Amino acid sequence: MIIVMKPGCTPQDVEHVAQLVRDRGLKDQVIVGTDRTVVAAIGDERRVDMSAIESAPMVERLVPILAPYKVASREVRPQGSVIPIGRGVEIGGRRLTVIAGPCSVEDEVQIIRIAQSVKLAGAHALRGGAFKPRTNPYEFKGLGEEGLRLLAKARAETGLPIVTEVMSIDQVDLVAEYADVLQIGTRNMHNFNLLVAAGRTRKPVLLKRGWSATLNEFLLAAEYVMNEGNNMVILCERGIRTHETYVRNTLALGIIPAIKRESHLPILVDPSQGTGHAYMVPSMSRAAIAAGADGLLIEVHPDPEHALTDGAQSVTPSVFSQLMADVQSIGAAVGRTT
């Protein structure tokens, strides 16, 4: 259930309604939109009488939310959310956002060189893994805190906000100390304790879709983060596992318009993980923008043949530069800017 406030309501009016929600044993969450402020009542409101709240001062109407995801639903914020991730950088709205960088931070020279090249090409934020989940326990699993320090150096050099993955609850505080955005990877989309911990940091959270997750499961995972009072969730489609063998994952771009209808949260697309092949990344990037994605997550490496992780799906800086020009052209065609 959401309680829609009238235009001109004061913070005192909103707090009064929020207290009425809490008095009924439900959790309140205030969401301020461009036209309206709403108070979400989270919990099983079927067991309590909510009707009296409609008579509270400056309440316009009560709206039941039928979807299982309450705060992530489009009904809560029809105009869509815009998530700030760094100085002057936002995800959502009319502007397209491109986050680029290596799969893994390897050393200082590598990460700063890549950060400078993607910034020059027009990227808005820097991605890079300090902690890497690997199927094979003998493969490179990242530099850990040293990788975080190197990402911070790259941010100082370029001004690009940092997006990096957190893999476990005990890493949350450490990663939040360095990162501008906490990434929850596909393997952890159903790690509900980690989602709760990330939500409590009040940092933006980039949530990747699990490789077998349905749309409902994806949005309910986002709900775990948002239920902690953190509405700064960015969804990311990164491909699902199917029977196909010509790609690493099948990039399900159909989820973009479905998410746009069901949720107010912005959605990025990762065509690097979504295909597993560098030659496919430019084409699928163009397709993602045309389908309505709010931006891209791209793996870039100056020497993919010698990358410590995922070189096969990493584009070179020169390819990335051309990709950014394509994104600008496709974006203009669908009414988006970079």
ABEGO torsion letter per residue (X at the ends): XBBBBBBGBBAAAAAAAAAAAAAAGBBBBBBBBAABBBBBBBEBAAABBAAAAAABBGBABBBBBABABAAABAAABAAEBBBBAEBGBBBEEABBBBBBEBABBABAAAAAAAAAAAAAAGBABBBEBABBBBABAABBAEAEAAAAAAAAAAAAAAGBBBBBBBABAAAAAAAAAABABBBBBAAAAABAAAAAAAAAAGBBBBBBBBAABBAAAAAAAAAAAAAAGBABBBBBBAEBBBABAABABBBBAAAAAAAAAABABBBBBBAAAAAGBAAAAAAAAAAAAAAGBAEBBBBBBABAAABABGAAABBBAAAAAAAAAAAAAAAAAAGBBX
